Amino acid sequence: MDPSQRNAAVLHERVDKIIETLTQRFVNVLNLAQIEDTDYSTTAHMEAQIAEESAALVRATEDLSTLIRELQELWLFGGLDTLNKPADEEAATKQALEIARMVEQLAKTKNYNKGGERR
C-alpha cells in the first residue's frame, strides 16, 4: 500500500466508496429482478444487466476483501498505528526497560544455575 494512502481520512474514504458501490449494485440487482415483462427480448436484456450488476457486486466485494487484507497486514507489521498514542508508547518503553533491568539483575545473581533451578 502506498504510504500516502495509510492515513485515516483516505482509508475512511476508501471504505465509504466500497460500501456505496456494494449498496448501489445490490439495489440495482433487486430493481432489475422486480421487472415483470415476459417478452423474450426484455427478459434477455434484464438477464444481461443482472449478470453485469452481479459481476460488479463481486468486484466490489473483492475490493473490500483486498482492503481488509491490507489493513490486517498494516496492523500486524506495525504500519497501522490506530491504538498507540505517544504517551502510551513512552510508558511501554519505560516498562520494557524496567523489565530488561530486572531480567539483567536476575541473570547476574548467583542463586540460579544454568537449568534455571535454585541452588
N, C-alpha and C positions, 0 to 999 in steps of 0.2 A: 504494500500500500504506500502510495506517495506520502511522504512526511507532511506535506501541506494539507492532506486530507484527514489528518489524525486529530483535529480539534473537534470539540463538542458540537459547534454550530454546523459544521459540514456533515458530521455523522447524523445529527438530528434531521438535517435537510434530506440526506440520502434515505433515511428510514421513512420520512414523511412521503417522499416521492414514490418509494416502493409500495407503501400502504395505499396511496392514492391510485396507483396503477392496478394493484390487486383488486381493490374495491371496484374500480371502474370496469375492468374486464369482466369481473363476476356479474355485475349488474347488466352489462351488455349481453352476456350469455343468457341470463334469465329473461331479459326483454325479448331476445330473439326466439326463445323457446315458447313464449306466450302467443306468438302469431299463429292463427288457426287457419290460414289459407291452405286449401288442399290441392291447389294447382301444382302440377309436376315441376314446372319451371320455378315457381316461387319456393317450393319445398327444397329443390336442389340448391337454389340460391341461398336460402336460410341455412341449409346444411353446411355449405361452404363458409358462410360467415361465422357460424358457430364453431367450426373447425379452426378458423383463423383466430377467433377470440380465445378459444381454448388453448391454442398454441401460445398466444401472447400471455395468457394467465400462467402457463407453465414457465415461460421465460421469466416472468416477474417473480415467481416462486424460486426459481434458480438464482435470481439476483439476490433475493432475501437470504437464501442458503449461503451464498458467497459472502454476503455481508456478515452473517453470523460467524462463519469460519474465520474471516479476517479479524473480527472483534475478539474471538477466542485466542487467536494467535497473538494479537497485540496484548491482551491481558496476561496470557501465560508467559510471554517473553519480555514483559515489562515496558512495552511501548504505549500501553494504555493506562494512564495513571488516574484512575477515577476516584479512589478512596483516600489516597495519601495527601496530607497537607504538609507543608514544610515543618510545622511544629511536631506532627506525628513522626515524621522521618527523623527529626533530631532526637526525639525521645527514644525511638527504636535504635538509633545509633548509640546513644548512651547506654541503653540496656545491653546491647550486643557487646560493647566494650567492657561493661561490668562482668558479664558472663565470661568473656575471654580472660579477664583478670582472675576470676575465681578458678577457672579451669587451669590457668597457669600456676596458681598457688597450689592447687591440688596436685599437679604434676610434680612440683618441686618438693612436696612433703615426702618424708621417708616412711610414712605409715602404710604405704601401699607398695606391693611388689608388682612385677610385670603382669601377672594374671589378673590383677585388679582386686585381689583378696587382701584383707588386713593381715599384717604380720602379728 
